[in-house]
Amino acid sequence: MSDHHPSLARRDLLALAGGTASLVIAGVQPTLAQTNSNSTSGSSMQPTQAWDKTFARSDKVDHSKVTFKNRYGITLAADLYLPKDRGSRPLPALAVSGPFGAVKEQSSGLYAQTMAERGFVTLAFDPSYTGESGGEPRNVASADINSEDFSAAVDFLGLQPNVARARIGAIGICGFSGMALTAATSDSRIKAVATASMYDMSRSMSRSYKDSYTMEQRREVIDYLSQQRWKDADAKAFALGYHEVPFDQSGNIVTGQRVLPEKLPPDPDPVLAVFFDYYRTPRGFHPRSINSATAWTATTPMSFFNFPMYANIEMISPRPILLIAGANAHSRYYSEDVYQAASDPRELLIVPDAHHVDLYDRADKIPLARLTEFFERNL
């Protein structure tokens, strides 16, 4: 099934794009105050030790829950995976995160565990303000801070006695692909970067799908976000319910609408269906995932308007980049455009008969052999 569907209403397609399924379960737009009872502060981290992933535990790796701080003092929670048959030699390592709005118990954890089976020390982390990581208020994304999260993961990996510091790479999935690339532009310790189902969240939020916003619409979005700040200031709380594209089909700004329905309509759009099938079913649902169970703060896009992802992508060279995208993915053009903008060495791998979400967890679609070969060759 192809998920390239240009007739899809923009508010549905793009609110889902990059994993930004900002739904409100009860159809109510909660505020920060309503969600803070379960928030995680950087000073009182107690991540669960239970195996609560959306994928089966491997008997080929050792797993542990760890925490570490980023450059801004925010405590990040992560899952560390090590090959059981690792010997005593230092190993190459990978920092893994994404999709945007997901948690380490979902796709990033699956990638991390699988790559650990293949001989890498891997770290799947929850970005700042989400999952089990610290940061207040909750459910905020920051182009800058979330790029820093990758470098903080490199810090942690490089301190491990079984990791070769000169052999650390990164994997960004979906909306965190842009953060991984951005981190690598200013952190030469990241020796190789791979992305899967790439999404550029700055471009998506500020310009919409395939840069379809007019200048007038961009100004409308900025005004909407600016006025929302007054509402948050008056309420002394941060409203949730952010939608990546706050326009209806008539071009009017709308707020407070659910993105993913409780049930799919009889003839759902393919893009809606594939995101629903991951985030809202047992296949990929996780209660700590913003995409599965809650929403981003309404003003989340502000930093993405100000902070273009990988603006200095040429600085990654001569370190290599591998961009993986599904042939039928509505997001495929992001990987293709980055390939054109980047300097060699770079590779673009288009996976036949695969859509965007297939590369989250479908072992028969994810090109694991190619991913392994890329990092073995470059780390």
Steps between C-alpha positions, in 0.01 A plus 500: 500500500636839405482784750572763238157661487496867397122531536514446876385803698811687605411514868477118511800412286742743652392472859587135461811550292821423681308322773340819631170336581387750760175345605301564816351172615178631650456771241587762763792738474681463836741751649840448653347522845278205418793285394769595751404233754681247284783724388864405536742751645872484443573461871259217583551254218370153573463329162314174505716189500226280357518388137221713354610521137283455193740228380620170644813488714803347333702231673806608301555831680533636851265786581502763773322828569732799538483876549734784410486878464520713189681833469195684634486293817195297397511136607437258216379144542622231264526129435855370461542184292823299485575182302522201733792359304702819513833382635735752657579721203348850468206500260346753261192675639179663376273769645141445384182706530168568327241519362384850599254447786595137558689345792796265534262209560386527140694519171831639632525222756438238235775646281735519800439144615535364147826684437632375835431146380730588210793604715443864596454661841179698454309763693133575429399817686189700575547860384481782755152578635356166383469140613704426812744783437495817705411857412210730575248566362419162356429423134724769355733461203796725431706490184809609693458296818397184319807525276710541816339181634689302234831652606419425864439138401843498339645636827344208688609237251856629494528459876419129483807276538382265226454776239763622255467878518622551145228264366167659596216561254135605507168377365211744470155367423227710337488848657818441701699445182535877468624526859758225443631676188499837675695361795759354263554836329651638821620182673779322314495216755198368307693309236207381286127576482215285369140614469182300446176649365651843540290802591629857525286639781612860448408493134178313565378731777601828340423421134262202505491195274720550194537867596135569418445790741463841346676788673162612628435160654841498665418835657162366610667208677747731673215723615307197624801384703562851631141541616513156662786626713268770639246229583766292674628803690150592615423142604842447661503164325614362168212384283538174313346402171755627250427416138780533251268654243227707667306557175184328384429428133356848459822658623367601843705444815344242729603377844414226745417231245615144540740369242452126544141386553398243757402280206591528137223599259381232256722627217795672670768690316811278472723742693255520788463122499871418521567741787193376685613141450827573678422748775143407594510120487693238700759497222657825620285662770684614812339707777804732532507576128362843411386360167314213666339667797524878529608816314783748457469842658319737269802729462749224419559620139651834605862385523468307174409820318820656638735203467548338157622143525843403360559851358872420498469147367815537290694498830425129548731408211730307485294301749240286316120521491255221414142608422237223496148562372206292383424513130134571574554732798337843492817620677740364238580847362669604825766230462542580132541873569754439776693271268521784247606753766760284675860452397666166430526241636124453501262220407129496422324165542141477375325191637263345242135454592537677836314797645607738776386296801629168364849612597395543864477130581460272197806274508428383146510861376777661710828445309685372805781338305573824317478701824741261671745509210490882494600532865750213493672667206498852645548457874 
